[in-house]
């Protein structure tokens, strides 16, 4: 089954704010945050109990 992840505008803004916060705290940390977030979003929902069906 194919799933589509839809991120609402408010969540996108919060992600951007977190990226800026982490990047200001330490250069490259924002990029690491985004990479980890993308890895999490790329998970198969069947493998995670945090996704609702």
N, C-alpha and C positions, 0 to 999 in steps of 0.2 A: 504494500500500500504506500502511496506517495503522500507525504505531508507537506503542507505549506506553512511556513512560519511568517506570521504577520506581526510586525512590531509597530505599535501605535506611536503617534508623533510624540506624545509625552514621554514615553519610554525611550525613544530615540534621543530626545533632549537630555534625559538623565544619563544615558550612556555617554553622550558627548561631554557632559559636565564631569563625569567620572574620569574619562580619558584625559581631559585638560588638568584635572586635579592631580592625577597620578603622574602625568608628564611634567607638571610643575614641581612635584615633589622630588622626582628623579628622572633625568633624561632617559628615555627608552622604556620607562615603566608603563606609560600609557599604551605604547605599542604592545607590550607584553600582556596588558589587560585586555586589549582588543583581540589579540590572538587567542587567549584563553576563552574569551566570550564566544568567538567564532567557533572554536572547537566544541564548546558546550552546545551551541545552537545546532551544530552539525551532527550531534549524536542521534542515533536511531531512537525514536520515542519508545519503541518496544523494549529497549534496554534500560530505560530510566523510569522510575516511578514518579518523577516530578512533573511529567507531562500528563495532561488530562486528555482523555479520549472523547 
